[in-house]
Amino acid sequence: MRIVILSLCIALSFSLAGCGKSHIGTPHAPSTRSKSQSAGTYTVWGKKYHKLASSNGFVQHGKASWYGKKFHGKKTANGERYNMYGMTAAHKNLPFGTMVRVTNKTNKRSIVVRVNDRGPFVKGRVIDLTYTAAKKLGMLGPGTAPVKIVAIGGPNHSVVASAKKNTSGTFYVQVGSFDDKFNAQTLRKRLVQSGRSCRLRQDLNRGIWKVQVGPYFTYGAAERARNSLDNKYSGAFIYAGR
């Protein structure tokens, strides 16, 4: 029954730009996820896709979409739980853990996200973003946007140019998000006591408190911090912004 529903959703997506009000991206195929983690190729609804061995030098132009509440909390292709308020993405080919800079060609806004899922599988779309990532790019209303994707680091990105590693800006490593401010303050206190600079940020729209370590003023510095934090705070990701 689930396969039938998902197939119907894909058929409708061309005319409705999604399945449900909150999901404007593409439904993913759970039955293919274990294969896509280890094999060089995987198949979704009869079509074969190739997983890249390395993200080094990867640049792509195409249409981005986003996926939200319907998939929130469900497992992604790499085994993590999908967090619609995080900064992650689904891509058909890039290795899991690849960090990509996504730029909205319409308004020139840019974000950095981590690939942890497979998709989108609707023709013409190249990347599926979280609700938060889409919001930062200004594409929630339209549902899709023309984008440029550039791989800037992450696993299997073996020969990263120093210019990319030292991309300047303001970066933080987000290690947690909480409904309860007290819990967020407790984690922040623990991190500060361990010698790390840390801040709390409130998502005023959702009432969620985010715990972010930093700031770091190059992407490379933020990536090193994320790597050191990821063992203890699984799912830590880099947030680009003030």
N, C-alpha and C positions, 0 to 999 in steps of 0.2 A: 504493500500500500504506500510505503514511504517513497519508493522509486517512482511510482505513478504520480504522486503529488509533486515530487521534484521535477519530473519531466514536464508536467503541466505548467509549473512555475516558469521553466525556461521558455516554453512556447509563448507564454504571456509576456515575458520580459521585453520582447521587441516592441510591443505596443504600449506596455504600461511602465516600462523602465524599472521593473522590479516586482517582487512578490510581497505585497503588503506595504503599508505606509512607511514602515521603518527600514525596510530592506530594499535598497535601490541597486544593490550589487547583484552578483550572480550566485545562485545556490551551488554548493560544493558537493562533491561525490564522496561520502564517507567510505564506500566500499573500495575505493582506490587508494586510500591514504597510506596504509601500511606498505604498499608497493612503492609509492612515490618517494618514501624515505630512503630506500636502499637501492632501487634499480635505476639504471640509466634512462629507462623509458617507463611510462605508465599509460594506462588507457582509461578514458572516461567516455562512457556512452558510445563505444565503438571507435573513438578517435584516439590516435597515439600521440603522446606528448613526450618531448625529450627534456630531461633534467641536465642542466649545464654542470660540468665538473668544476668550473671556476667562474666567479663573477668579475674577474679582473678585466677592466676595460669595457664593461658592459654599458651600452647607451641604447635607449629605446624611446621612440615617440609613438603615442597612441592615445586611447581614451581610457580614463580612470573612472571607476564606479566605487560604491561603498556598500557595506553590509552591516546590519545593526542588531536590533533586539531579538530577532528570530534565532540568531546564532550565538547570542551572548551566553557565556558559560559552557558552551559545547566544545568538544575537543577539536583542535585544528589538526592539520595534516602532520605536524611534527610532534603531536601529543600534548601540547599546551592547551589550556582553556582559553577560548577566545574571549577577549575583553574589549568590548566596543568603545571603552573610554581610554584604551591604551594607544600606543603609536606603533602598530604593526600593519602588515599587509599580506595579501595573497598574490602569488605570482606563479605562472605556469611552469617556468623554466629555471629561475634562479635558485641557488642552493639555500637551504634554510640557514638563517642567521645572517644573511647578507644585509648590510645597511645600504639603503638607497635614498638618494635625494630626489624628491618628486616636486616638480615645478609646474604650477598651473599656468599654461601659456596665455590664458585670457587675462588674468590679473597679476601675474608674475609672482604670486606668493609661493613660498618654498618650504618644505618640511623634510625631516629625516625620519624614516620608518625602518623597521626590521621585518624581514620576510619570515613568516612562521606558518604559512598556509599555502594551499594550491588553489588556483583559479585566477581570474574569472573564466568561465567556459562559454560565455556568450560571444559570438563572433564580433570582432572589432574592438573588444576591450582588453587591455593589457595588464591592468592591476586593480585589485580590490582593496580599498582602504577601510580603516575603522571609522566609526562615527566621528570621533575626535579629530582624526587626521583629516577627514573630509571637511569638517567644520573649519579647521585652520586654513585649508586651501580655498574656502569660500564656495564649496560646490554642493552643499547639502540640498539647497533648493532645486537646482537643475538636475541633481542626481548623477550627472557625469560631467567630465571636463577634459579638454585636450591637455595632455601633460608630456613632459620630458622626464625620463627616468635615467639616473646615473648611479651606478654602483660605486660606493665610496669606501667600503670596508666590510669586515666581517669574515666568518669562516670561509676557507677556500679562496680568499682574495689574496693570493700568495705574494704577488708583486705589486703592492700598492704604491703608486707614485708619491714621493714625499710631499709634493704640492697638495695632493688630496688629503694626506694624513694630517697636514698642518693647516687645513682649511680654517680660517679664522671665523670667529663668531662667539656667541654666548651659548654654552651647552650645559645641561644638567643630566644627571642620571636618576631617573625615577625608580624608586625601590618599593613603593607601596602606595595604595590609595584606600581611604577609609570613609565610611559614613559617619563614624564617631570621631570627633576632633580629639578627644582624650587619647584614643589609641594612636592617632597620627602623632600627637605630641610625645607620647611614650617612645615611639620608634625614633623620632627626631632626637630626643634626649639621649637615647642609647648610641646613636651615630655620632653625635657631638662629643659624648664622653669617650668615644673611640678615637677622637682626633680629626673627624671629618667635618667640613663645613656643610651645613644642611639647612634647608628652608621648608616651610609649609606653604602650599598654594591651594586656595579654595576654588573649586569649579562652582561659580555662583549659579549656573543653570541647573546643576545636578545636586548641589550641596555636598559634594565629595571633597575630602581633604587629601591632597597629594603630598607625599614626602619625596623631596628631590635633593640629591647630593650635588654640591657644586657651589659656585659656577666654575666651568672650565672654558678657556678662551681659544682652544683649538679642538677640532674634532678628535684628533689623535689622543689628546689628554683625556677627553671624555670617554673614549673607547677603552683606554687602559683602566680607567676607574670602573667602568662597567664590567670589564673582565674580572677585576678583583672582587667585585661585589656580587657577581652572578651566582657564585657557588652558595652563598648564604641567602641571597635574595633572588630566588629563581624568577626569571622573567623580567629582570631589570632592563630598562631600555633608555636610550639617549633621547632627551628632549631638547630641541633647538628653539631658543627664544629667550626673551628677557625674564 
